[in-house]
Amino acid sequence: MKDDLRYISQCLSEVNPESFYRFKNKKTLLIGSNGFLGSWFKDYFQYEGIDFLGFDISDGNDICDTIKLPKYDYVINCAGIASPEKYVKHPIETLDVSYVGTKNVLDYCVSNNVESVILFSSSEVYGTPDSENIPTKESYVGTIDANGSRSCYDIGKQVLETLSYNYFNLYKIPIKVIRPFNFYGPHIGLTDNRVVSNWIRSYNNGDDICVYGSGNQTRTFCYAADGIAMILGAMLNGKNGEIYNVGNPSPELSLIEFAKSFCKYTNYDKLKVIDYPDGYPSEEPLRRCPDINKIIKDVKIEPKISLSEGLSKTINFYKNK
């Protein structure tokens, strides 16, 4: 992983050395530090010797209390319940984290006059865009069912964005909202039932690699080191009050195609297409592919790690563990 952390530093220092080195001398509050993205930020801050406080959430209630901490210069809020099976079981808590938790973070930022804050929305807010809006720009207004099994997560992220919009306009907080598109890589939770997590767990256990539904739903996947570099770039050099897609726009693959690629890279031949299991929300978007021109224009960082390289790094990480 040190190669990935060094790569993130190179991306940031090459674009704007002044802001990068200034950031290294400031204090950062990292909320949700033990999750997938939080673990990447934590590793990176430790690698660079950046002064940070990792503030974890155990069940969502921690962040739903008023944040009583001293002043930090930068805030990254990774808190969220992103596992489909978990948010189906805990829909109210999922909404609470998105609304009450985000409001508490923003109130902390108002009180402490932070220099920059990163909040995480989701590509889920787009629903299923029509073919004319693939790749999907930030300006596209998606349609989401308010009464579905995924709604607690999807609508919760829309609420997070509305809070951010209003806090920025009322209090001029330096907010940047990130819409991630299918990150994967080391630290991805092997029990959270996202697609790459499921496949690595199945591969390690000698079980079938399972694709849910028709398998024709398409996705693009972004290796986490690329995503973290782009997000930190947005924190340091992005425009306040803006929403940024972060992901890799190519290749866009059906899940069957992606599963076959996974099996090819692992030399594994146990692949099945099955119905959605009980407890897993079936109303998933049919296509998801980001237009990332906005963040490239503002931040000058774009993804460079290929799918084959990223999968190899991810699989080797879990082999070694």
N, C-alpha and C positions, 0 to 999 in steps of 0.2 A: 504493500500500500504506500510505501514511502515515495515510489515513483509517481503515484497519483497525486500525493500531497505536494510534491515538488512541481508537478505539472500545473496545479492550481496556482501556486505562487508565481510561476513564470507567466501565466495568462494575465494575472493582475498587475504584476510589476512592469510588464512590457507595455501595457495600455496607458497607465498613469502612475509612474513611480512615486510622484509626490503624494497622491492620495493613499497609495498602498502603504508607504512607510509611515505616514501620519496615523493611519488606522492601527498599525502594529503597536503604537504607543498609547492607545486608548483602551478603555474598559468596555467589554461587551457582555450583555445579559442574553444568555441562550436559554430559551424556554422550550421544554420538551426535549431535553438533551439526550435522553436515552432511546429515542426512536430512531428510525432509519436515517432520516436527514440530520437529525440532531447529533447522531453518532459521528457522521461525516464532519460536521462543523466542529465538534469537540476534538476529533483527531487532528483536524487542520489547525485549530488554535493551539493545541498542545505542541504540534510540530513546529509552529512558528513562534512559540513562547508568548502568545497573546494573552493578556490578562482577561479572564472571562469567568463568569459564574454560570455553571450549569444548573438550571432550575427544572427538575423533572416533574411530570405529572403522573400520579399513580392510577387514578380512576376518573380524572376529569374534575374532581372537586377542588383540587389544589388551586388551579387557575381560576376557579369560579369564586374564590375569595379575593378580597382586596389585596393587591400586591404591595407589601410594606418592605421595600428594599431601598438601600441608598442609591444615589445617582449612578447610572451607567451611561456611557456615551452612545453606544449602539445597542439596539434591541433586535433580536431575531426570534420570532415566535413560531416554532415548529409544532406547537401543541395541536393535536387533532386526533380523532378516531377515524383512521383511514381504512381499516380492514373491513371489507364488505360484511363478513360474518359477524364481526363485533358490532358494527353500527346497526345491523338489523336486530341484534339482541338488545342494544342499548340506544334506542333512537332519541330519547329525551336527553340523555347525557351527551350524545353527539351534538344535538342542537345547542345545549348549554355551553359546551366548549366553544362552539363557533360564535355564539352571541355574547353570553355573559363573560366568557373567558377573554374574547377579543376586546370587549368594552373595558375590562379591567386593565388589559395591557395598554390600551390607548389612553386611559385615564392616568396610568403611571407615566406614559410618555409626555402627556400634557404637563404634569406636575414637575417633571424632571428635565424638561427642555432638551430632549435627546437630539443627537445630530442626524440620526437616520434610523428608521425602523422597517424591517421586512416582515410582511404578513403573507401567509400562504392560503390562497384560494385553491382552485382545482380546474382542470380542463373539463370536468364534469358539468360546469355551468353552461357549456355550449349545447348540452343535449346531443342530438344527432344532427349535425349540420347538413344542409342539402349539398349536392355535388358541386354547385357553383361556389360554395364557401369552404372547399377543401383545397389546399391548406387553409386553416381557419385563422382569421385576423382577430385581434383583440376587440375590434369594433363590431364584430358579429354578435347579435343578440340571440341567444339560444332559447329554446323552449323546454321547460322542465316540468314534469308532472309533480304537483304538490302533494299528491295522495298515493305515492308508490313506495315500494320497499326501499328504494335508494334515496327517497326525498329528504330524509333527515340530514343526510350528508350533503346532497346537492343544494338544497334550499339553504341549509346552514352556511354554505360557502357564499351564496348570493348575499345573505345577510351580512357576512363578514365584509364583503365588498361595499355594501351600502353604508355600513358603519365607517369604513375607511374613507369613503367619499365625503361623508358629512363631517367627520373629525378633521379631515384635511381642509375643507372649506371654512369650517368654524374656527379652528385653532391653528391652522397652518402647520400641522405636524408633518415632518418630512417622511411621509409614508410611500413605500413602494410595495405594491401587491403583486405576488407571483402566482401565475397559473401553470403549475408543472404538468408535463405530459409524460407519464409512464417512465419514471426514473427506475433504474435497477442498478445493482452492483453490490459489492461487499457491504455488510451490515443490514441488508434487507432481511426483515424478520421471516424466519422459515415457518412460522406458525400463523402468519397474518392472512393467508389464503389469497394473496394477490398472485397473478399468473406465474411470474418468474419464481416466486417463493415456493409455490406448489410444485413446480417442475423440479427445482433443485432438491426439495425434500423427497419427492418421489424417486428421483435418480439416486440419491444417497441411500434410500431404503430398498432399492430394487423393485419399486412399484411402477405401474403404468403411468406414462405422461398423459394426463387427461386434458382434453379441450372441451369446454362447456358449450352447449347449444349447437348451432350449425357449424361453428368454426369459421364462418365467412366474415365475421366482424373483424375490422382492420384496426391496427394500432401502429404507431411508431414508438421506438424505445430509445431513451437517452441514458447513456452511462453516467453514473452519479458524479464523477469527477468533472465532467463537462458541465453538468447542471449546477454544481456548487460554485464553479468558477464564474458562470454567468450570473448567478444570484448575488455573490459577493461583489461582482462588478456592478450590478444594479444598485446595491447598497451604497457603494462608494461613488459611483459616477452616473447613476440613473437619475431621471427627472422625478421630482416630488409629485405625489398625487397620481402617478401613472400606474397602469396595470401592464404587466409584461408576461407574454407567453415564454416559457422556458422549456425546451425540449430539443429533439433532433427530428427534422422534417422528413428524413429518409433513412432507410427504406420504409415505405408504408406496406405492411404485410398483413395478410389474413392470419388469424391465430393458428390455422392449420399450417400455413407456410412457415410461420415462426416456430411452431413446435417441431416441424421437420428440420429446420435449421438447428434448433437446440439438440435434436437427436443426432444430427450429423456431427456437430462440434463435440459431442460427448461419446460418439460411437455407440449409441444406445438405440434399440429398435422397438421398445415397448411403448406404443402410441395408440391412444383410443380417443374417439369423439363420443361424448356422453351427454345425457340431459343434465340441466342444472341441478345440482344436489339440493336437498332441503336445507333451508337456512341461508342460501346464497341468492342474492337478488338477481333476477333474470332480466330486468328492464335496463340492460346496459346499452350505451350508445353503439351504433352500428359502425361508425367510422370516427377516427380521432387522429388528426394530423395537424401540427401547428405551423402557422406562418410566424417565423421568428425574426423577420426583417426589422421590426421595431427595436428589439433589444440589441441586435447587431449594430444598428445605426447609432443608438445612444451609448452603448457600453463597449463596442468594438471587440466583443468576444463571441465566438461561435463554436459549436461542437466539432471535434476533430476525431474522436475515438470511434472506430467502426463497430458495428454490431458483433462481428466475429471476435475482435479484440476484447470488447467489453464482456462478452459472455465467457471468454477464456479466463479473464481476470476474476470474474465472479465465481466461476466453478472452481478454479484453483484455490481461491480464498477459503471456500468451504471444505475442499479436500484437505487443506492443511490444518483446518480446525478439527 
